Amino acid sequence: MVTPVARLRQNYAAEFTRYLIHRDEAAREAAYELGRSSLEDGVRLLDVVLIHHEVVIDALPGMEGPQELANAAAAFLIEVLASFEMAQRAFQERRNTVEP
């Protein structure tokens, strides 16, 4: 059985590679979906960041310049983490509503 973290690692590498080739709305949506499904599967935020780092390191040999890779990696990670951000905000809003 494949763990959620292992599944994310595999899917993250594939979608990031696709994003490097096609930086379009579909690629951004795929990144967002990775984050949403990871959150649902209980993947820790730190695991997501570690996977991101590993995938970026793996992509380095195929890139023309470090700035191009850095910009693409940041944009992709932001899309992936959007679900985590929304969940955190919802949690904080609920917490603020309950506290006197």
C-alpha positions as CSV (number, residue, x, y, z in Angstrom):
1,M,0.0,0.0,0.0
2,V,1.3,3.4,-1.0
3,T,1.3,6.0,1.8
4,P,-0.2,9.5,1.3
5,V,3.3,11.0,1.5
6,A,4.8,8.6,-1.1
7,R,1.8,9.2,-3.4
8,L,2.3,13.0,-3.0
9,R,6.0,12.7,-3.8
10,Q,5.2,10.8,-7.0
11,N,2.4,13.1,-8.1
12,Y,4.3,16.2,-7.1
13,A,7.2,15.4,-9.3
14,A,5.0,14.7,-12.3
15,E,2.9,17.8,-11.9
16,F,5.9,20.1,-11.2
17,T,7.6,18.7,-14.4
18,R,4.4,19.5,-16.3
19,Y,4.3,22.9,-14.7
20,L,7.8,23.7,-15.9
21,I,6.7,22.9,-19.5
22,H,3.2,24.4,-19.4
23,R,2.8,27.3,-16.9
24,D,-0.8,27.6,-17.6
25,E,-4.1,27.6,-15.6
26,A,-4.4,23.8,-15.9
27,A,-1.0,23.4,-14.3
28,R,-1.8,25.8,-11.5
29,E,-5.1,24.0,-10.9
30,A,-3.2,20.7,-10.7
31,A,-0.9,22.2,-8.1
32,Y,-3.8,23.4,-6.1
33,E,-5.4,20.0,-6.3
34,L,-2.2,18.4,-5.0
35,G,-2.4,20.6,-1.9
36,R,-6.1,20.0,-1.4
37,S,-5.8,16.2,-1.6
38,S,-2.7,16.3,0.6
39,L,-4.6,18.2,3.3
40,E,-7.5,15.7,3.0
41,D,-5.1,12.8,3.3
42,G,-3.5,14.3,6.5
43,V,-0.1,15.0,5.0
44,R,1.8,17.4,7.2
45,L,2.8,20.8,5.9
46,L,6.4,20.0,6.6
47,D,6.3,16.9,4.4
48,V,4.9,19.0,1.6
49,V,7.8,21.5,1.9
50,L,10.4,18.7,2.1
51,I,8.9,17.0,-1.0
52,H,8.9,20.4,-2.8
53,H,12.6,20.8,-2.0
54,E,13.5,17.3,-3.2
55,V,11.6,17.8,-6.4
56,V,13.2,21.1,-7.1
57,I,16.7,19.7,-6.5
58,D,15.9,16.9,-8.9
59,A,14.8,19.4,-11.6
60,L,18.0,21.5,-11.4
61,P,20.0,19.6,-14.0
62,G,17.3,20.3,-16.7
63,M,16.9,24.0,-16.1
64,E,18.6,26.8,-18.1
65,G,19.1,29.1,-15.1
66,P,18.6,29.1,-11.4
67,Q,16.3,32.2,-11.5
68,E,13.8,30.5,-13.9
69,L,13.7,27.4,-11.6
70,A,13.3,29.5,-8.5
71,N,10.4,31.5,-9.9
72,A,8.6,28.4,-11.1
73,A,9.2,26.6,-7.9
74,A,7.8,29.4,-5.8
75,A,4.7,29.8,-7.9
76,F,4.0,26.1,-7.9
77,L,4.5,25.9,-4.1
78,I,2.2,28.8,-3.5
79,E,-0.6,27.0,-5.4
80,V,0.0,23.7,-3.5
81,L,0.0,25.5,-0.1
82,A,-3.2,27.5,-0.8
83,S,-5.4,24.8,0.7
84,F,-3.3,24.7,3.8
85,E,-3.6,28.5,4.1
86,M,-7.4,28.4,3.7
87,A,-7.8,25.6,6.3
88,Q,-5.6,27.6,8.8
89,R,-7.7,30.7,8.2
90,A,-10.9,28.8,8.8
91,F,-9.5,27.3,11.9
92,Q,-8.4,30.7,13.2
93,E,-11.8,32.3,12.4
94,R,-13.6,29.5,14.3
95,R,-11.3,29.9,17.2
96,N,-11.8,33.6,17.3
97,T,-15.6,33.1,17.2
98,V,-15.5,30.7,20.2
99,E,-13.1,32.7,22.4
100,P,-14.7,35.4,24.6
